[in-house]
C-alpha cells in the first residue's frame, strides 16, 4: 500500500522533529522517517551528551582545584567514568523518550528506515527488516543533518581516530588526547578531557583557534586553556600517525615554530568540519540542487528549487546550530500549512561551551565597521561583577556594539561565565531593534550576571557605574 501523508519529514533531529510536531499541530497528516536515532546528532552525539560531560567535568575540576578557596575541604576526589557515562546516557534516553511521546500526543507517524527519492513525487523507505514502503507525500521536509569529515591518513574508525560521537562514548578517560581541529567541537571536548585529567594537545591548521570568532574573545579563552595544561599548535598540520606495539599513537605534526614534531597520544579526536548527509537520498532523481559543497540550496521559506520539497538544518549549510534547525523546521511546517512564514531573523546567536564560555549575536565591532557603520562600543569586565566574584568565576567581559548616531544595537559578544545564557537577552534586544539606552535603562536584578549587559550598555553611553568611564565628568 502506498502511503500518502501531507508531509514526509526525513530525519528526526532538532530540525526534523519540531517540523513534524508543528505540522501536526496545524492539522496536517505527518510521517517521519528516521534511520534510527530519534533526536538526531543533537540528542545522540552532540548538544546534549557533550553538555552533560561538560557539566560533570566542570564540577569535578572545581572540587579538585577550587573547593578549598570556599573553605570546603574535599579529600580523595575521584571519578567513576562509567557511572558518568551511564548518567549521560540516561539523560539522553529521557529526552529521546520525550520526543517519542510528543509524536504520539500529536499524532505523528514514524518509520525507522532509510529514505531515498524515486522521483519528485515518490520516496522509497527501506525498513530495518529489509522490506520497503513507497511514500507519495504532498510535501517533503529534508532534515538529514551533516556528518563528520575524515582527512587523508586520519580516517575515522571510532577506535583510534574518533569523531565527536566516539569521543563522547569512551569507556575511560584517555591519558593523552590529540584534537585535530581547533574549532568548537575540538575545544569543547578537549576542555572536558583536560578537566578530567587528560593531557590534551590541539592542532589547528589556521593562524588561530575558533577562526570565525572575534579574536578578543578567543584571546581570553586561549589563556584559560593553557592554564588547564592544554598545548595548542596553530598554523600546524597533522600529517600521519602510526600505532606502536604498546598501543601508543605516534602522530607526526608539522608546526610553524617547532618544525616537524611527534606527539604521542592514546586517542585522536578529528574535528575539522562537516558535510551534508544526503548520499542515500538520491537527490538527483528529484532534481534538487545543491551548492559546490553538497549542501541543499533553499530560499527564505526553506523551499528547494522543487517547490513542494523543503530542506532545513545542517544539510542546508552553515551555521551548524540546533536552534537554527528548529526555527527552520517550524518555518517549513508553517509554509506548508499555508501560513506566512519565512527565515528573516535579524539575529542568530551562537554559543561555545568552553571554559570560559563564548557567546555572540549580531555583528562584532570589526564587522560593523566593515559594513560602513560609525560605531560606539561598551565593555564591562566580569571582574567588576559582584555576582561573578561570589561564584569565583570572573574571567572575561561583555561587549556591546551600537550605531553611534541612533544608538541602535548592532551586536553583543560575551566571554565569561554563563555566556550561553546571557546571550538570549541580547538576541531579543537585536530582534526588537533595541538601543543601548534601552538596555542601560532596563532594570536588572542585583546581584546577577545579566547586570553586566546593562553596565556594558551604560559604558557605551559613558555612564557605567561600576567601572571608570572614559568620558570626563560634566561640571555643574
N, C-alpha and C positions, 0 to 999 in steps of 0.2 A: 504493500500500500504506500502510495506517495504522500508524504507529509506536506501540508500547505499552510504553514504559520504566517501570520502577518509580518513577523520579524524573526530572522535567524541571527543569533549572536554567536560568532565563532571566537571562543575564548572567554574564560570566566575570571579574569584578573581584575585589578582595580578600575579598569575601564569597562570591561565586558559585563561584570555582574551589576554595577549600578545602572548601566544602559538597559539591561534586561528588566530590572526591577522598575525603573522609571517607565519603560514602555508598557509594562503590565499595569502599572498604576493608572496609565492613560487609556486603559481598556483594550489594549492590543493582545493578540494571541502570540506568545513568545516562546521560542525554543532556543535553548543554549546548548552548544556543543563544546566540550572541553576534553582535551587529551587525557586528563587525569589529575590535574592539580587545581581544584577549585580554590579561588583566591589568587591564582597566578603567581608571578615572581614575588610580588609584594608580601603575601602571606606565607609563602613556602620557602623562599631563599633570598629575600630582600628586606624590605622595610621592617617587618615585624620581628623575625628572628634576629636580625642584626641589632635592633634596638634593645631586644631582651639581653643579648650578650653585652652590649654597651652599658646598660644599666647595671648589670651584675659586676662587670669589670670595674666600673667607677666606684661602686660600693666597696668592693674588695680592696681596691687601691687606696681609698680613703681610710679604711680600717688599718691598713698596714703602715701608711705614711703620715696620716693627719690626725688620727684619733687622739693621740697624746696632746695635741695642741688645744683640744677641747677639755683636757683634763680627764679623758676617758682612756683607761689603760686596758688594752686588749692583748692577751698573750696567745702565742701559738696559733695565729690566724692561718688557715689553710683553705684550700678549695677542692671540693669534690666535683671534678669537671663533668662526670657522667650525670650526677644529680642536677647540675646546672643545665645540661643538655635536655634532661628529662623535663625540667620545668619549662624551658623554652619551647619544647615540642608540645607541651600541654597547653601553653598559651596559644600556639598556632591552631591546635585542634579545636579549642573552644571557639575561636574566631571563625574558622572554616565551617564548623557546625552551625554557627550563627547565620552564615550566608545561606547554607542549605535550608535552614528554617525560614529565612526570608523568601527564598524561592518558593517554598511550599505555601507560605502565607499569601503570596502574591499570584499564585497560580502559574509560575514559570516552569515550563517543562525542561528537562535536561537529558542529554545523551552523553555518555563517556565514549569518545572516539575521535577520529581524525577526519576533518572536513577538507574537501577539495572541490573546486568548481569543475563541473562538466560543461557548462556554458554560462551565459549571463543569467539564465533563468533556473538552472538546476545545479544542486550541490549534492555530492555523494559523501556519505558519512560511513567510514569503516569502523565498526564497533569492536570492542575488546574481544568478543567471542568469534571474530572473523566474518560475521555477517555484515551486510551493508543496508543502509537506509537511503532512499532518494528523497531529497527535500526540494520543494519548489516554493520558495518564500516570496512574498511580495517585496520584502526589503531584506537586506543583509547588512549587518554591522561586523566588520572585521576588527578583532581586538586580540591579536595573537602575540603582541609584545615584541621584545627584542632579545636576542641571545648573546652569549659571551663570545668574544673573538679570540682565537688562538693565533700565535705568530710563529713563523718558521723556527723549528727547533724547540718550541715550547708548546706542543700540542697538549691541550687539557685532557688529563686522564683521571682526575679526581683522586689520585693516589699520591703522586709526586708533585705534579703541576695541577694546582687547584683553581677552579673558578670560585666566585663568591659562594656558590652552592656548596662546594666541597669544604671551603674554609669555615662555613657556619655549622658543619656537621662532623667536625673532627672528634675523635674519641678521646684525645688527650691534647693538652697544650704543647705545641712544639717548642723545643728549647731554642731553636733558631728558625726564623721565618724571613724569607725574601719576598717583598712585594714589588712586582714589576708593574709599574704604573703608579704615579703619584697623584691620581685623581681621587674622587670621592670614595669609591669602594676600597681602594688600596689603603687610604689613610684612615678611614673609619675602622676597618678590620685590623689594620696594622696597630692602631691605638689600642683596640681591645686586647690583642695578644701581648702587646708590650706591658699593659697593666696587669695581665695575668702571669707575667714572668718571662715571656719570650724575649730573645734578643732579636730585634727587628731591624732589617735593612730595607730601604726604599730606593728603587732605581727609576728615575724619570728621564725620558728622552729629551723633553723640552727644558728651557732655561729655568723654569720654576715649577714647583708643585702647584696643584689646583690652577692650571694656566688660565682659566676663564674667570677667575675670581679676582676682585680688587686686591692688588699687591699689598696695600696697607693692612688688610685683614690677614693675608697669608703670612706676613712677617711675624705677627703676634703668635699665630699658630705654630709656625716653624720653631720659634724659640721654645715653646712648651713641649713640642715633640722631642726636641733634643734633650730637654731636661728629663724626659721619660727614658732616655737612653737610646732613642731611635737614631740610626745612621741614615742620612739622606744624601744620595748622589743625584744631582741634576745634570742635564746635558750629558747623560750617560746611557749606555745601551747594554743589556744582557744579550750575549751572542750565542752561548751554548751552555749545556750542562751535562754532567755525567754522574753516574751513581757509583760510589765506592763500595768495596766489599762490606764495610760496616754499616751501609745504608746512608751514609752522608752524601748529600747532593753538592757537588762542586760546580759552581756557576761562574762562568767567565764574564766579566763586566768591563766594558771599555768606558773609562771615566775621563772627564776633561782634565782634572787636576792630578790624578794619580796614575794615569795611563791605564794599562790593562792589569786588572786585579782578579783574584779568585776569592769568591765568597762562599764559605761552607755553611750550609743550612740543612734543615730537616724537611722543610716543606717550601714550595714556591707557590705564591698566590699571583695569578696572572689577571690583571685588571686594566686592560688597555683600550677598552671600548666595546661597543655593541653593534650588532647588525640585525635588521628586521627578520623576524621569524615568519617567513612566507613561503618557504621552499615547498611545503606539502600542499599549498593552496591551489597551485596551477593557475595563477592569476592571468596568464596569457589566454587561457580559454574563455575568460570573461572579458578580456580586453582592458584590464585595469592597468593604468600607467603607474610607473614608479620613477623615482629620480635616479641619478647616477649611482647612488649608494644602495639602491634597492628599497628605499623607504617609500611607502604608498603616498601618493600626492592627493591632497584633499583641499576643498575650499573652506570658507568660514562656516559653512553649515555641516562640515565633516563629510561631505559627499566626495566620492572619487569622480573620475571622468564618466563613470557609468552612474547616472543619477539615483538609481534605487540601491546602489551599493555604497556603504559608508565605511570609513576606517577611523579608528581612534587609538590613542595611546602611543606606546613606544614604536609600534610598527609604522607610524607616520613621521618618525624622526625626533630630533632633539627639540626641547629639553626632555630628558627621560625622567619624568616626575609622575608619581602615582596620582597626586591630586590633579594634575593636568589631565591625565587619562580619565579620571572620574568625571570632571566637568565636560570633557569632550563626549563621553558616553551619554550623559544626560542631554546634551545639546542634540546629538544624533537622534535619540529617542523622541525628543520633543518635536524635532523637524518632521520625523516620520509620522507623528501623530497629528501633524497639521498646525503646530504652534509656530509662532515667530520666535526663533532662537538662532543664535549664531555665536561664534567664538570672537568676542570683541572685548576681552578683558584688558583693562589698562595695565594691570599688574599681575604678574605670575611669580609668587615668592619662591625662593629656593632655600633649602636648609641643609647643612652639613653637620653630622653628629660626631664631630671630633671633640677634642678637649684642648682649648675651649671650642664651643660650638660656633659655627659661622652661619649667618642668615642674611639674605638681601632681597630687595624688591625694587623695581624701577631702575633708574639709571645711577651709576656711580658719578662722582664729580668729573672724572675724565670723559666719560661717555656723554654727560650733559654738555660739557664744553665743546666736544667734537660735534655735537648736534646743533651747535650755534647758540646755546643758552648763555646768558650772563648770570652766573650763579652766586648764591651765598651758601655757606655751609656752617653747620654747628656740630660740635663734637663734645661728648661727655664721657669721661672715663668711669669704669665700674669701680675703680679705686676710691672715687668720691661718693659712692653709693653706700648709705648706711646698711641697706639690706644685703648687698653683696659682701660687705665686711663681716656681717654677722654669720654669713654662710662660709666664710673663708674661701670665697670664690670671686675674686675681684680683678681678674686679668681681663684686659680688653676694653672696648669702648663702643658707643653708639654714635653713628654719624648720620646727619640728615643733609640732604642736598635740595635746594629750592631755587626757583627763578627769582632773581633779585628784585625786579620791579613789583611783581604781583605777590611774591611770597608763596606761590603755589608749589607744593611738594613735588619733587621730581624723583626722589629715590631715598632709600634708607639702607645703610649697611651696619651690621652688628657682628662683633666678635666678642664672645664672652658667655657668661652663664645664662642658660635657658634662652639663647638667641632664637632657637627654633620656635619658642612660644611667643616671644616678644614681637616677632616679625608680623604676626597677624594683625595687630593694631595698625602697623604701618601700611600693610596691604589694603586694609579697609580705608585708611586715610587717602591713599592714592586713588583707589577706585571711586571715592566720593569727591575727588578734586579738592581735598582739604589744603589749607595753607599751613605754614609753620606756626603762624599765630593761633590757628585753630588748635593745633596740638599743644602749644605752650599754655593756652588758656583752659584747656580741658583739665579738670581736677582729677588728679591721680591719688589713690590712697597711699598713705605713708605708714611704715617704710616698706616699699615694694621695688622690685626691679623695673617695672614699667615707667617709674618716675624718670629713669634715665632717658627715655624717649622725649618726655616733656622737657627735661633740662637741656638736652641736645638742641631741641627746637628753640628754647629760650636763648641758648648760646648763639644760635644763628641770628637772633634779633639783638644780641648784645646785652641780654638781661638775665643770664643764668645766675642763680643764687649760690650754688654750691661749688662753683669754680670761678677763678678770676676771669673777668671779661676783657677782651682786647679793646673794647671801646672805652674812651675816657668818661669819667663821671660828669654828668651835667651839673653845672653850677646853678644855684637859685638865682 
